[in-house]
Amino acid sequence: MRHELDPESISSPDLLGWRRPAAQRFLLYSHDSWGLGHLRRSLTLAAGMAEAFPEAEILLITGSPCATLFPTPSRVGMVKIPSVSKSANGEYVPRSLAGSIAETLKLRRNLILEAYRSFRPTLVLVDHKVIGLQGEAYEMLREARADGVHTVLGVRDVIDSPGAVAVEWGGEKCRWALSEGYERICVYGSQDVFDTRLEYPLPPELGQRVEFTGYVVRPEPNPLPTRSPSRRPQVLVTMGGGEDGAEYLETYIAGLEKLRPEWDSVLVGGPLLDERDARRLRRRAESLGTAQVRRFHADLPWLLADCDAVVAMAGYNTCAEILQSRKPSVLLPRTHPRMEQALRAERFQKLGLTQSLIDPQPEEMVRAVEQALRRGPLPLERIPSLDGVARMCAVLRELVQQPAAPLSRRLPLGVLNP
């Protein structure tokens, strides 16, 4: 049954006879339109939550087209909603369904709301998008607040340029969500790298509700067998999801062809790399005899542990796992359609954590890798906190041990009735 929200009773946890289930239930929503980052971070958090709350049930709603490529943690269920992607000009489009993006978003919105109502969570964790992709999670959020469900927004260290974020967060619904919709806003990063409170237009009334958790990473891989001293250096090249990584892979292989450096390379193109590009790259790598191309590898931390240097795009999860591995790196941030990666790579470079290149030439890329190999492992004292999972679970534990905070003011009627 659809909840009709009454502004006079919206803070009541017993609205329409709703009752909180006996066991803790956590619902994670992740819009997932581009790459693998949101899915991988959500699965990492879900696994940590399952371990920290052994009696809890966890449901992950994701739009990722790669939802089945990674193992699902124990006691974590998954709801896959229709996937969307971005066109060349940055506009959202359906990935597989026929029809318009408006029709796909309507279907996604209905599935999200029905999953929430059927699962009846005690806590909702929204990833990155304040009210979901083009507002698709807004109705779920307002019902959660009406139902007395705890609500948390988790955002990565860098979202986009401050101007772009100001536009995205400038609508009435976003302003309400930031001011009233969430009990906590958790930043998966360090204020020493990028201080969200200073860089972005957060409402001043958020106050102490903003917390920096540190970077979210999976547990470190088991120690590798001892390497042979005569083994050649190994360089890992990874392009995340792979939708826009082919050009960088082409540049790297061209650099190998021209300079023939004294190392071996493993190139992971990503599951969304175009198959024709993958075949072409694989042939060129095989002709070199010192490089191999893989389409996908589910355990990037293991590959990082086994390499001597890494070349990567500057996505959140990749950068966090590079920090965890302490391997010297060369970052190749994308600058379109968002500035997120460029900003992250710039801040990491200023802190001496990496070298960042924008659209490098083949020889420039190879020379940068040579410098990275000479630098060696990152000093421990430079690495920002990687305790994101544990600190996030501590925030959740603190919330579920107390009633949900009531709304401090009525919702505007325009917000209640979109």
LINQUI-V7590 format. One record per residue. N is the residue number from 0. RES is the residue in one letter. D_FIRST is the distance of its C-alpha to the first C-alpha in whole Angstrom. Layout:
<<N,RES,D_FIRST> <N,RES,D_FIRST>>
//
This chain:
<<0,M,0> <1,R,4> <2,H,6> <3,E,9> <4,L,12> <5,D,15> <6,P,19> <7,E,20> <8,S,18> <9,I,17> <10,S,19> <11,S,18> <12,P,17> <13,D,15> <14,L,12> <15,L,10> <16,G,11> <17,W,11> <18,R,14> <19,R,16> <20,P,18> <21,A,21> <22,A,23> <23,Q,23> <24,R,20> <25,F,21> <26,L,19> <27,L,22> <28,Y,21> <29,S,24> <30,H,25> <31,D,28> <32,S,30> <33,W,33> <34,G,35> <35,L,34> <36,G,34> <37,H,31> <38,L,30> <39,R,33> <40,R,32> <41,S,29> <42,L,30> <43,T,33> <44,L,31> <45,A,29> <46,A,32> <47,G,33> <48,M,30> <49,A,30> <50,E,33> <51,A,33> <52,F,30> <53,P,31> <54,E,28> <55,A,25> <56,E,23> <57,I,23> <58,L,21> <59,L,22> <60,I,21> <61,T,23> <62,G,25> <63,S,28> <64,P,30> <65,C,32> <66,A,29> <67,T,31> <68,L,34> <69,F,34> <70,P,34> <71,T,30> <72,P,31> <73,S,31> <74,R,27> <75,V,26> <76,G,23> <77,M,23> <78,V,20> <79,K,22> <80,I,21> <81,P,23> <82,S,26> <83,V,28> <84,S,32> <85,K,34> <86,S,37> <87,A,40> <88,N,39> <89,G,37> <90,E,34> <91,Y,31> <92,V,31> <93,P,29> <94,R,30> <95,S,30> <96,L,27> <97,A,29> <98,G,28> <99,S,27> <100,I,26> <101,A,24> <102,E,22> <103,T,22> <104,L,21> <105,K,18> <106,L,17> <107,R,18> <108,R,16> <109,N,13> <110,L,14> <111,I,14> <112,L,11> <113,E,10> <114,A,13> <115,Y,12> <116,R,9> <117,S,10> <118,F,14> <119,R,13> <120,P,16> <121,T,19> <122,L,20> <123,V,20> <124,L,23> <125,V,23> <126,D,26> <127,H,29> <128,K,26> <129,V,25> <130,I,22> <131,G,22> <132,L,24> <133,Q,24> <134,G,21> <135,E,19> <136,A,18> <137,Y,18> <138,E,14> <139,M,14> <140,L,17> <141,R,15> <142,E,12> <143,A,15> <144,R,17> <145,A,15> <146,D,14> <147,G,17> <148,V,18> <149,H,21> <150,T,22> <151,V,25> <152,L,26> <153,G,29> <154,V,31> <155,R,35> <156,D,38> <157,V,39> <158,I,36> <159,D,38> <160,S,41> <161,P,40> <162,G,40> <163,A,37> <164,V,35> <165,A,36> <166,V,35> <167,E,32> <168,W,31> <169,G,32> <170,G,29> <171,E,27> <172,K,24> <173,C,26> <174,R,28> <175,W,25> <176,A,24> <177,L,27> <178,S,28> <179,E,25> <180,G,22> <181,Y,24> <182,E,26> <183,R,28> <184,I,30> <185,C,32> <186,V,35> <187,Y,36> <188,G,39> <189,S,42> <190,Q,43> <191,D,47> <192,V,46> <193,F,43> <194,D,42> <195,T,39> <196,R,39> <197,L,42> <198,E,42> <199,Y,38> <200,P,37> <201,L,35> <202,P,34> <203,P,36> <204,E,34> <205,L,33> <206,G,36> <207,Q,36> <208,R,32> <209,V,34> <210,E,36> <211,F,38> <212,T,37> <213,G,40> <214,Y,39> <215,V,37> <216,V,39> <217,R,39> <218,P,41> <219,E,45> <220,P,46> <221,N,49> <222,P,52> <223,L,54> <224,P,57> <225,T,60> <226,R,61> <227,S,65> <228,P,67> <229,S,68> <230,R,64> <231,R,64> <232,P,61> <233,Q,58> <234,V,56> <235,L,52> <236,V,50> <237,T,47> <238,M,44> <239,G,41> <240,G,38> <241,G,41> <242,E,40> <243,D,43> <244,G,45> <245,A,48> <246,E,50> <247,Y,50> <248,L,51> <249,E,54> <250,T,55> <251,Y,56> <252,I,57> <253,A,60> <254,G,61> <255,L,61> <256,E,63> <257,K,66> <258,L,66> <259,R,66> <260,P,65> <261,E,66> <262,W,62> <263,D,60> <264,S,56> <265,V,53> <266,L,51> <267,V,47> <268,G,46> <269,G,42> <270,P,39> <271,L,39> <272,L,42> <273,D,43> <274,E,45> <275,R,48> <276,D,49> <277,A,48> <278,R,51> <279,R,53> <280,L,53> <281,R,54> <282,R,57> <283,R,58> <284,A,57> <285,E,59> <286,S,62> <287,L,63> <288,G,63> <289,T,61> <290,A,58> <291,Q,55> <292,V,51> <293,R,48> <294,R,45> <295,F,43> <296,H,43> <297,A,40> <298,D,42> <299,L,44> <300,P,45> <301,W,47> <302,L,49> <303,L,49> <304,A,51> <305,D,53> <306,C,54> <307,D,57> <308,A,55> <309,V,52> <310,V,51> <311,A,48> <312,M,45> <313,A,44> <314,G,40> <315,Y,39> <316,N,39> <317,T,42> <318,C,44> <319,A,42> <320,E,44> <321,I,47> <322,L,47> <323,Q,47> <324,S,49> <325,R,52> <326,K,53> <327,P,55> <328,S,53> <329,V,53> <330,L,50> <331,L,49> <332,P,46> <333,R,45> <334,T,45> <335,H,42> <336,P,39> <337,R,39> <338,M,42> <339,E,40> <340,Q,42> <341,A,46> <342,L,45> <343,R,44> <344,A,47> <345,E,49> <346,R,48> <347,F,49> <348,Q,52> <349,K,53> <350,L,53> <351,G,55> <352,L,52> <353,T,53> <354,Q,54> <355,S,52> <356,L,53> <357,I,52> <358,D,53> <359,P,56> <360,Q,59> <361,P,59> <362,E,62> <363,E,61> <364,M,58> <365,V,60> <366,R,62> <367,A,59> <368,V,59> <369,E,62> <370,Q,62> <371,A,59> <372,L,61> <373,R,63> <374,R,61> <375,G,60> <376,P,57> <377,L,55> <378,P,56> <379,L,54> <380,E,54> <381,R,53> <382,I,50> <383,P,47> <384,S,44> <385,L,42> <386,D,41> <387,G,37> <388,V,35> <389,A,37> <390,R,36> <391,M,33> <392,C,32> <393,A,34> <394,V,32> <395,L,29> <396,R,30> <397,E,31> <398,L,28> <399,V,26> <400,Q,29> <401,Q,28> <402,P,24> <403,A,23> <404,A,25> <405,P,23> <406,L,23> <407,S,27> <408,R,26> <409,R,23> <410,L,22> <411,P,23> <412,L,21> <413,G,22> <414,V,21> <415,L,17> <416,N,17> <417,P,19>>
//
